[in-house]
Amino acid sequence: MQSRGDNLSSALSRFADAAQRCRLAAGLSREEVAERTRCAEADVERMENAEQMPSRSYAVEADRLLGADGALAALWPPLVRSAYPEWFWQVVELEQQASFVQEFETVAIPGLLQTEAYARAVFCTAHPTASALQIEQFVTARLDRQRILDRPDPPQIMIALDEAVLRRRVGGSRTMSEQLGHLLAMADLPKMHVQVVPFSVREHPGSMTPFRIMGFCEGPEFLYGESFIGGQATTDAHQLGQHHVAFNLIQARALSPQASRVLIRRLRKEMEGGPD
């Protein structure tokens, strides 16, 4: 069985070979491709040498520019998929179709709301033996998930965060300050509902176990829970019912959205220019 690193290497090589072949067939230099795709020439070279993870926008733009008729763009999704363990890929696919998301988190800012720097810090900590290229793949894949927020009709997203998530200076004070600023901006979106469970709440049904419920216009709801060694997913009605009740109780004990913003702003101010 191939490792995720091997999968990434194979997917990058396929994209690199196709990108260079299409560029040469179109009679364009790397400098011309870089200029027309608003990209650095050095980045184009690294992507053609399978040394850099391309973005979705680059794959689409290069495909159009080079007249690849979709062949180049089609090689980008496998690059993202190889970033995930198989047990999580179903969650990612369903997330893109969700009409609502309810998420309780005790460890980190949810992926849909992470900044690039915060995501990179999370992955560097979680995967200390991963190569720099693998880390960039993980970050690119995570940021790509956030496309659902740009849909014409984005899902209703309800987030409950333990206060510890906001106080943990992932990546240092500057990265965390930027992340809290981004969280505040996201909290102002019409379909975004962010609440913080303060330390003053000593007990609540969520305990220390993060979970997510996703609902859809059609089909059963989906429950996903995480642990250190992996994740568990189910559509079991009884489990979903229990977690709906738990999420409702967590929301009831959390600060209001307005009070949550006040706390996030205060913590951000404390971190600005503060020591790591």
Protein Blocks (a to p, Z undefined) as FASTA:
>chain_A
ZZfklmmmmmmmmmmmmmmmmmmmnopafklmmmmnopafklmmmmmnopaccdfklmmm
mmmmnonnommmmmmmmmmmmmpcfklmmmmmmmmmpcbdcdddfkbccfklccfklmmm
mmmmmmmmbcfklmmmmmmmmmmmmmmmmgmbdcdddddddfklmmmcghijklmmmmmm
mmmmmmmpmkbccddddfklmbdfklmaccdddddfedcdddddddfkbccddfbfklmm
mmmmmmmmmmmmmccfklmmmmmmmmmmmmnopaZZ
